[in-house]
């Protein structure tokens, strides 16, 4: 069964500045370890942090899995989510030959409780997949140091 692509129309004007979103991006080739091999994985994490320095987004939590990634991203009003993600995917394709499925999944985070739920889910992903005993052992994690409340325990 083929999933229907979602139409991303951007962040509606009614959404406050710097809204936070839970995002999932899937590699074009599923079922194969594309992202979690030392050099590529660390390059993906570094590029996400570099985009943050460019003020395209800010990253609260980002976890790479072998064939997809999950993260919580905030987008300033002047850089819309669709363009920022599209540019990042294009950059990763050009510099690291990574190809992603068209589009991505997004869910707007509307409360601190929802943020912590999503952060917990993201951090526990490698544990649920049987890749590590504890999310702290997974090398492909970026978590903002000020995000202590979003730890994966609990």
Helices and strands as residue ranges (DSSP letters): E 19-26, H 38-53, E 58-64, E 68-75, H 81-96, E 105-109, H 112-128, G 135-137, E 141-143, G 148-150
